[in-house]
Amino acid sequence: MNQVNENLKKNCVDAVTAFQKLNKKEFIDIQSKLKWCLGSYEYDKNPEGLFEYGIKSLDTLKKVKSKEPRKVTKKVIDGLEKAILSYNEN
């Protein structure tokens, strides 16, 4: 099993959790798409959707953190960022 893909998956799960904690309607769409990509990855092990929505989630979470620093942890953002960079290097 590809460790880079599994790391991306783990950090996408963390992003879903972060969106759930924010509990705002504006994040329902990205959260549901990310969940769908996680399910799809579990089925076919193709990480493309995770990568695409991982980037979108990272951008969204960074925007939230810039406005409300206590709402999103640095750990979630850093983890997602590192997972995306590792995926790009693969």
Stockholm file with secondary structure:
# STOCKHOLM 1.0

chainA/1-90         MNQVNENLKKNCVDAVTAFQKLNKKEFIDIQSKLKWCLGSYEYDKNPEGLFEYGIKSLDTLKKVKSKEPRKVTKKVIDGLEKAILSYNEN
#=GR chainA/1-90 SS CCHHHHHHHHHHHHHHHHHHHHCCGGGHHHHHHHHHHHHHHHHHCCCHHHHHHHHHHHHHHHHHHHHCTTTSCHHHHHHHHHHHHHHHHC
#=GC SS_cons        CCHHHHHHHHHHHHHHHHHHHHCCGGGHHHHHHHHHHHHHHHHHCCCHHHHHHHHHHHHHHHHHHHHCTTTSCHHHHHHHHHHHHHHHHC
//
